[in-house]
Amino acid sequence: MASLRRTLSNLRGSESGFLAGVLAVTAAILILQLLVPPVIGLADQGDFARVIGKFGYGPAPTPVNLKYAFVPARYVRDPSFAVPSWEHMTSEYLFVAAALAISRGGAFDVRVIGITHGLVFLAAFAQLLWVTRNLRGHVLLWIAAVVAFTDAGYVAYWNSFYTEPASLLLFLLLLGETIGVGERGVVTPASFFRWVLWAALWMLAKPQNAPLAIPLILLLFRLRVWPARPIPVLWAAAGAGVVLAAAVVNVATLPGETRRAPVYDMVFMAVLPESKNPSTDLAALGLNPELVRYSGTGAWSAGTAFADLKLTGAIGTTVTSLSVCRFYLMRPARLWKHLKSVLPRAMWLRPEWCGNFELDAGFPPGARSTSFSLWSHVHERVLTPLAKPILFALVVSLPVTLLRWRRLAGPARRRGEIFVFLTVCCLVSFFVAAFGDAWDTVKHLCLFNFLLDAWLLFAVGATFVS
């Protein structure tokens, strides 16, 4: 008996040592990308003012325009950088506030926000590794997770003021908490509070996350009955109310400008260019058929009619996001045609028109890092040709998993429910990005690809459960 205890103790010690080693490698990869010159990040496409501008900061003046080609490296106090009409409450503010606290309110390097995001990622990743340690194939699973989640396609976001970091990091915290509860089969008041907190903050990260409130609430009520002694239904109802309220607030406070621009993009960059009879489609949407001459323009591109159509209410009143969705739902062939136009780049991790380096690094405009980009290549060269089968697999896996779920019990049953949740989130995130805007699609699909990677890893890992 004593020998068995020593053996188990040694195994646990070895497990802890391996986990620490994986985290050390992960930290080293992050440091090399985020802190060691030439550091990587993402160029500002005009979005940073929505986040860092709120705090009275802006990029330090430079002799050239860094908007698309280079990463702004230095930030100084500059209240004029703010654009109040574009600001939208987001949980990314928490990370920015932490970064400013680290810099003590003075000028700071973009790497400060990178450190902030990186530390939260390490904490969330450590939790995810710990709660998946009971998977028999966890060693390979952990290695694959390091390769996937430390890829430059994701890490470049850490050195930026986009809202994608909050969206990805909060999902990772939520996933770790969910798997941990599922593996233990125990919901403590602390774990329940954390779960609701991560879920609500995830809803506040980006407006496109709001539709995910529905699968989140359904999962919450399933999570309620996972323990042998279910948590009170009032707790679940209160938690669901918090999550739903966060989603509603996020959508309700979306600035008018950013609410209308995607509608214009979908009409003039998707509906019309993909149409055999664009004038008829304009009439079906309630717009003047003569607007066909603006086909191919975006809300912010040259020659756009966005300002005029916004002023008259044609975009935002006559045509809204819901009416565009209704247009596609009533025309399944057009819906599929649009999906086919999105799929060739749906699996990409590297945003279009976004350089990774600061000006002083000496790289040409718009250059992207080739280090730690193995998983980006897998997405572009392996997953992209399989985009249609992957989308089909996501759809088919739902009924297959639900049928098998009825025959499962204990942790395996709970893993099945988590897998269903991930599948639904993947599908919802994909369709929201595909039909929510036709501009900067790769960046809008960032969360979908992160969810897809989690789905793939979870699917593989769950087949090796001990």
N, C-alpha and C positions, 0 to 999 in steps of 0.2 A: 504493500500500500504506500509506504514511504517512497519507494522507487517510482511509483506511478505519479505521485505528487511532484517529485523532482523533475520527472520527464515533462509533465504539463507545464511546470514553472519555466523550464528551459525553453519550451516551445513558445510560451508567452513572451519571454524575454527576447527570443529571436524575432518574433513577430513585431515587437515594439521597435527593435533595432532596425528591421527592414523598413518599417513605416517611417522611422526617422531618416533613414537613408534616402527614401523616395522624396520626402519633403525637402531634404537638403539639396538634392538634385534639382527639384522644382524651383527652389529659391535661387539657386545658382543660375538657372536658365532665365529667370525673371530679371535678376541683377544684370546679367550680360546684355539683355535687350533694353532694359529701362534706364539703367544707370551708367553703364560703361560706354564711353563714346566709341563710335557714333551711335547715340541712343535713337530708338525708333519711337514714333508716335503717329498721329494722323493730322493732316493739314485741316485747317478750318475752312469749311465751305460756306461760312456765313452763319453757322449754328452756334458757335461758342458764345456769342453775345447773349444768347438766351439763358446761359448758365453762369459763366464767370462774370458777365456784365451786371448781373443782379447784385453782385457783391462789390461793385464799384471798381473792378479791375479790367484791364485790357492788355493786349500784347504790346510790348515795347516797340516804339517806332523803328522801322527798318527802311533801307534805301530801295527795296523792291517789294512788290505785292506778294505776300506769302499765302494768299487765300487758298489756293488749290495745290500749289507745287511743293511747298515746304511747311515744316512744323514750326509754329511760333514757339521759341524756346524760353523767352523771358516775359514775365508779366509784371506790370506796374499799376499803381493807382491811376485810373482813368475813367471817371464817371461818364464821360461822353461816349464810351464804348457801348454802354447799355442801350437796349432798344425795348423800353417797357411794353410796347404794344405786341412784342413777340414773346415776352416772358411767360413761362408756364410752370406752375408748381410741379416739381419733380423731386423724387427721393435722391437724385444725384446731388441736390443741394447739401445733403448730409456729408457727402464725401468732400465737396468743395470747402465746406465750413471746417472740416477736420484738417484739410490741407492748409487753409489759412491760419488755423491755430498753430500748426507746426511752424509755419513761416513767421508767426508772431505779428501778422498784420502788415509786413513790409513787402517789398518787391520779392518775387520768388521765381524759381526755375520750374518749368513744366514737370520736371522729375519729381517735384513734391507731390503733385496729384498722382503721379505714377506710383510712388511709394505707398500712398494712401490706398489706392486701388489694389496694389500688389499685396499688401499686408492682409487686407480683407479676403482677397482670393486665397492666400495661403491658409488662413483660418478656416474658410469654407471648404477648401480642398482637403485639409487635414481631417475635418469632420467626416467628409465623404469617404475618405480612405478607411477611417476607423469603423464606420457603420457597415462597410462592405467586406470587412475582414473575414467573415464567416463563409464567403463564397470560396469554393474549392479552387477555382481558377483566378483567385484575386490577385496573384502575383502578376500574371500577364495582363489582367484587367487594369491594375494600377499603372503599369508601364504604358499601356495604350492610352490611359487617361492623361498621363503626363505629356505624351507626344501630342495628343489632340488639344488639350486645354492650354498648353503653353505655346501653341503655334503663333507665329507673328501675326496671323490674320485676326487673332483675338487679342493678344497682348498689346498690339499697337494702340488699341482703344484705351488702355490704362493711362497712357500719356496723352490724354485729350480731355476736352470738356464737352464731349457728346454725352447723351443720356444712355447710350448703350451699356457702359460699364455698370451702372446701377441695375439695369435690366438683367444682365448676365450674372452679376455677383449675387443679387438677391434671389434669383432662381436657384443658384448653387446652394445657398444657405437653406432655402426652402426644401430642396431635394434631399440634402443631407439630413435635415430634421425629419422629413417624411420617412426616409428609409430607416433611420434610427428607431423611430416609433414602430414601424412595421416589423423590424427584426426583433425588438424586445417584446412587442405585444403589450406595452405599457405606455399609458399617457399620463404623465404627471402634470400638475398645474403649471410648472415651469416650462415643460416642453410644449404644452398647449398654447401658452402665452407666446412663446417664441414662434411657433408655427403661424399663429394669426398675425403676429408682427411682421414676419418676413413676407407673408402673403399680401398684407395690406401695402407694405412698402413696394413690393413688386408691382402691384397695380398702379402705384403712383409714379413708377419710373418713366413710362412712356404711354401715350394715349393708345397705341396699338396693342398694349397689354390688356386693356380693359375687357375685351370679350373673353379673356381667359378666366374672368371671375366666375363664370358658370361652371367649368370643370373643377375649379378650385373649391367652390362651395359644395359641389357634389362629393368631392374627395373628403372634405371636412366632415360631412355627415357619415361617410363610411369610416373615417378615422375614429370617429366617436365610439363605434362599436367594436373596434379592434381589441381593446383590453377585455379580460374576463369580466371585469366590472366596468361597464360602459360609463363614459363621462355623462353628466347631466345634459339633457337635450337643450336646456336653457343656455348652457355654455356654448354649445354648437350654434344655436340660433344667434347668440350675441356675436360670436366669432364671424359667422356668415354675414351678419349685418355690418360689421367693421370692414370686411373685405369688399362687400358690395358698395358700401359708402365710399371707400377709397377709389373704386373704379368709376363711380358716378361723378365724384368730384374731379377726377382726372379729365373725363370727357367734357363735363360742364364748364370747366375753366379753360378749355383750349381756346387760345386767341383766334379771333375771326380770320385773320390773315392766314394762319397755318391750317385753319379748318377748310378754307376755300381753295387754297392753292392745289392740294391733291385732287380736288374735284376737276379743276381745269386740266391738270396733267392727265387724268384718266380719260377725259373726253377727247382732248386734242393730241395726246401722245399714244393713246391706245385704241379707243373706240374708232376714231376716224381713220388713222393709218391702216388699221386692220380690216376696214370695211370695203366691200365692193360697191356700195352705194352710200357714201358718207353724208350726202345731203338728206337722204331719207332718215338716216340715224339721227342727224341733228334735229329734224322735225319730230321724231319720236321722243326725243329728250325735251322737246319744248323750246328749242333754240332756232334761230334764223338760219336756214340752209345756206345763206350766203357766207356764213362763218367758215365754210369749208376751206377757204383760202388760208386759214390759220392752222390747218392740219400739220402736225409735226412740231408745233411750238410748245414750249413749256411755260409755266407761270413766270419763270425768271429768265427765260431765254430771249434773245433778240427778236424783235418783231412780234412779240406776244400781244394778245388782246386781253390779257388777264385784268389789267387795271380798269378797262372800260366795262367789261362784263361783270366785274365785281361791283362797280359803281351803279350799274343799272339793276343789279340783283339777279341777272341771268345766271351767274355762278354764285351759289350760296343760298338762293331762294328758289328760283325755277329749277335748277339742277343742284342736287346735293349728293353726298356720298350714298345715301340710301336709294336715291333714284337711279344712280349709276349701277348699283348692285341689282336693283330690280330689273334694269335693262338687260343685264347679263343672265339673270335667272329665267327671264322669259324667252331667252334665246340660247339654249344649251350649246348649239353649234358654235356660236360666237364666244361663249364662255370657254369652251375647250380650245378654240383657236387662240384666245388670249393666254390661256395656260401654257400652250405649246410655245408661245413667244417668250414666256418667262422662264420656262424650264432650262433652256441652254445656259443660263447664268444663275439659276436658283441655288446651286451648290457652291458657288464661289464664296471665298472668305475675305478676299481683298477688295475693298470698295473701289469703285471707279473714281478717277479724278482726285485721288488723295495720295500725295506723296508721304513718305515715311520718315524723312530726314530733315533736320534743320539746315538752314542755308549755309552755315559755316562748315558743315560736314564735307562739302566739296562734291556732292553728288549732283547729277543733272536734275532739272526740274521734274517733279513727279516721280522720282525714283522710289522703288519699293524694295524693302529688305528681302534678301534671299536666304538669310540665316534663320534657322529654326522654322522653316516653311515646308517641312515634309508633309504635314497634314493638309496644308493648303493645296499642295500638288495632288494629294490623294483625292481631295474634293473636286479639283478641276479635271483631273485626268481619269479618275476611276468612277467617282460618284456622278459626275455630270453626264457621262454617256448612259448611266443607269437611272437618270432622273425619273423617267416614266415608271420603270419597275419599282423604284423606291416609293413613289407616290402611291402606286397600286398596292404595294406591301403594307404601307401605313393604313390604307383603307381596309384591306382584307384582314389585317391582324386584329382588328377590333372584334368582329364576330368570332374569329378563331379563338382568341384569348378568353372571351366571355363564355364560350361553350366549354372550354377546358377549365375555366375558373370554378364552375359548379362542382367539379370532381376534386378540387384541391381543399386543403385544410391547413390551419396554422400559418406559419410564416410564408409558405408557398402561395397560399391564397392571397395574402396581403401583398406579396410581390406581384401577383397577377393584377391586382387593382392598381398598383403604382404604375405598372406597365401600360394599362389602359389609360390612365391619367396622362402619361407622357405621350402616348399616341394621339390622344385628342388634342393636347396642347400643340403638338407638332402640326397637325392638320389645321387647327384654328389659326396658328401663327402664320402658316404658309399662305392660307387664303386671305387673311387680313393684309399681309404685305403685298400679295399679288394683285389684289383688287382695291387696295387702299390708296395707292399712288403709283404712277408710272415713271417717276423721277428718282434717281439714286436708288434703284431697286436692290442692289447688292447690300447696301448698308441697311435697308429696311428688312432684309431677310437675315440679318445677323442673328437675331434671337432664334429664328427657325433653325438655322444651321447648328447653333449651340444646343438646342433641344434635340435635334436629330442626332448629334453626336452622343448625347446622354442616352437617347433611345437605343442607338446601336450598341453602346457599351452595356447598358442594362440588359438588353436582349441576349447578348452573348454571355454576360456574367450570370444571368438567372438560369442558364442551362447547365451551369456547373455548381449548383448549390449542393453543399454537403448535407 
